Structures are given as C-alpha cells and as structure tokens.
C-alpha cells in the first residue's frame, strides 16, 4: 500500500504540469512555481521509492510540506486575481460583495489544491514507515 500511495503521488506530480501547460499557466514568473514544485515532487517521490532511508524520507516530507504550503499560496493567488477582476468590472462594489463571485471566477479556487493532495498522499505513505523517519 505504501508503494502504491507513493506511485500515486508521483503520478499526480508528473501530470499536473501537463494541465498547467495546456491552460497557459506560463504567462507570469510566479505561474512557473507549480512546475518547480511538481519537479521536486516527482524527484523526491522517486528517491523515496528507490531508497527509503531516513534522510530520504525526511527530505520527502520537507518537500511535501513546501508543496502543500505552495498550494495554499496558489489558492490565494487565484482568489485574489478573481477578486481583482470582479472589482474591475464592478468598481462600486466592495471586496466582500464580490468575494462569492470571485470564488467561482476564472481562476479555479481548488486547482492549486492538487499539489496539496499529492503532498498529503506522499506524507501518508511515509506514516509509521519501517525506516525511522
């Protein structure tokens, strides 16, 4: 089960950049952050599969923590971009007034969450791992 979960996490980190690329998630420098996180995710998951030693598992957990935090940052960027757009087309409304529409806006709120999901899967795969980690 542990191996299957790591493979699943690696798969998510490997295919997420394809979706990012297809949705033109390359226009600003900060939009390249998930590509870097996905590459780090694939590499550390592969390393954990090949050599599941204490240092490797600690590295994996560190990278997964960064991936999850980056996912939250991506959610913030998506919502703030949607709020800015809504305020641009409805300049007399307050931020609170447009917040609900911003959650449904063009930048999907939960899309960055895929990185947090993959990180959680990898983290769970190392829970009570036979190697002390």
Secondary structure, 3 states (H helix, E strand, C coil): CHHHHHHHHHHHHHHHHHHHHHCCCCCCHHHHHHHHHHHHHHHHHHHHHHCCCHHHHHHHHHHHHHHHHHHHHHHHHHHHHHHHHHHHHCCCCCHHHHHHHHHCCCCCCCCCHHHHHHHHHHHHHCCCCCCCC
